[in-house]
Amino acid sequence: MDSKSFLTILKYIEDSKLPREVISKLRSKCVDISGELLPSTTDRNIKRNIKLINELEELFKSVAEKHNTDFPDIFCFFKGYKDSVIIHESIEEDSRVPAAMIESLQIRCKTNSVIKISEKFNYQQIKVITRRIFDAHPNSPLVFPITKYHHIEGKVIGEIEQRKIKIPVAWKVEISTKEDKTYVPYLFGEKIPKRTKIVDEVSGEFYLYRFLSKERKEYALISTDRLKLDDYSIDGISIEVEDFKIIGDAYRLINKFTVFFVHTAKSHICQLQNHKQLFEHADKLKLTGNRLYQYLSSYRKNGSIQVLEHPKWFLKLTSAFLFHKKKGDTAEYPMHILWISERGAGKTTFMESLHQKSGETQEIIAGSASTIKYLIPSFKETNRPDMGALAKASRLCIIDEFFRILRTSHKEREDESGRMNDLLEHKDRQAGSGQGKVRTSMTARLFAGTNPIAGTNNIVNLVEKFDDSFLSRFLIYYQTDDHVKLVHQKKKEAKVYTTEWIEVNDFLSIQDYLQSFDAKYNRERLVKIFDKFLIFFNEEVKGIYEARYLHHLECLIDGIIKTRCLITRDPSFKAKEEDYQEAEYIWAIIIKGWFRQNLDDILRDLSIPIESRARFLPENAVYLLEKLASLGYKAKLGDLRDKCRGELHAPSIAFYLSLLKEGAFVIERDGYLYHHEWEAIERK
Amino acid sequence: MKMEVSDKVAVPQKRPHIKKGFYHARLVEVKPKKTESKYGKKIVLLFEILNDAFKQNGKYLQLATEAYYEYKQDDGSYRTAVTPNSRITQIFQALGWKFTTQGLDTNDFIGAEAEVLVDDYEYEYTDPNTNKTEILKASTINDVNKWEDQPEVVEEVVE
């Protein structure tokens, strides 16, 4: 606020009918204060000015009270300054361009052309360059420079056109007056006045994409090079053009839509280039396995970080899910996870915590309030198809209450779920309707949680309800009883907090790098693990298992190897025996979860080899078997009871022992309990 | 067949020795000890002493400590040494582990930092040149404690 404009309030004092000496006192105070006022350019200055105005306002109030008068205009003046808040300011851009730059461009550009300049010139400066080149040459060339003024990061979510298209970017406009004709260049984004005549134009051949930045701003991307539907870090210049939004039956609201001309595009925002850099980065973050698993299960809220406890194997599965590289013969696609469990088993909170580490601008999708059209491309608006949430997500797409999306159209559920198949395989496909078409591809991995609605509480029922091809694309995890029990138990205990956190970008750079290469492993060994479980499935379940579960197992081992190598700083990224064991252990838990309802039947089914059934034994039954083995594979019931008393109550021992006996894991003979391996041990 | 020849021979090395005291260290490797000890099986924990003064060829000095992970029982079987009050538990708790029955994976603590108490021990060293044997001092890690990072500097907000 300058003092001159502030002193306009003096005229309101002059008009009052106060004694001269009072007016004089007020005047001098106003003059004093006006000398102290600062320009209203920063918040700090404005705060200071308001303080001074408050002081002056107090003085006026006391005078008004004493002389029984009022200063409505003056109080109104003060109020106007104090109570107004500027929410957006249009600051004029610098339009100065170094003369030497213009001179060199004048030599270079003698015909109509689109050029790239590696300088950070803004839109105003571009206009100056175009006009100066236009004016300098007798043939008035039209030049459209693409500079590196803006930087955006995000994902190319769709291709608007399949081929390069010609787009006019600058025009030579004839302005006629009665006396003469003048010619002026106009650039893309400028409004060409009416009643003028376009006499020349320059067009460029561009690819046209739709881009979603990390800040959730959508751009129309104009690029001379073909881009993939992937993450990019882009330099270029953004230009705002007028657009309309339909907000009523007939009313259209004018708004600005941003078009971005690409100067350079760097694919995938991967900061790390090699293993050495990865380990240096991990050292800098002091990343240990312990810290990684704690980070994956922690949730930050209002400055405090709560640790949500889950079984260790589950956190290993999560890290493998995040770190594995996509696999596949033609199109590579990742392992998606579908987590099925009853309510209150920790799904939503875990997914929320995972979302915090994803760097995604797109929120978790609420399945209970969405339709499938929200997930896949849809064509409501002509020429502006919506890409769908699956394609919009960059690295991770999280859906809660997933089955509720599919249940909305109950009769056509199978067809509905199948509509996601191509996207889930990360295939680059064209989608279209009468309203338009678009090329799109998914780049994110999907983590979906759901309740087992509509009788899908075990794998057999699930396969009956949904399309096989759709289900096979997910690693289906029916939350095990042990996992549920742990979550419930931890809910009752005091909450655990930590102070350790990894910044999202630091974590994502590790994740991006690990996703960029294959770990080395023996595929035959995996096939053996894969085959071990085939024996448990009926024909339908075998169908989905054989279709894509070897792919998922490969993804799992890839992620397990990478996790171990990352935390032990092992640069080989090659499978060790412990990785295969870890993979088999996790795999067995997942498959065990499929038969939660009829696990006892499997354990008792003597037609299945005992080694295969042993994988599905409950923890306490395994404990009993171990104790029996430690007693020499043969013991009296009383001895075994004594040995287990510290860990298990008598009724539990009786319950699990009966299960072991029915499954022939333990044989009772002549008052002794024999371990099923007793004979083999004895023979040795 | 022409074979390459080297005049290099294995030379007994003097073991590292640094001043007694507490040092900032980082766990770099955990491996089972090859030979069994008196009461059972031990692991060797190798720490890097994060002190530039002891760096050699750009690498930090490494010192080790040992801890039982399985005790031998009278019947010849082994029982875990990872119990709430054992030394191994205390070491890994110092490295950030919270005691749980879900098991302990030593891999999860590679890279974890701790404050280690370095002490001396004596050993016999025979000089390969003079063949003279002498008693020398070397360093070992006697205790592992939690490493407390420096508190974060919080920028003062000026009104």
Interface residues (C-beta under 8 A of the other chain):
Chain A: A282 D283 K286 L287 T288 G289 N290 R291 L292 Y293 P311 K312 R564 I567 T568 R569 S630
Chain B: S77 L95 G96 W97 Q102 G103 D105 N107 D108 F109 I110 G111 A112 E113
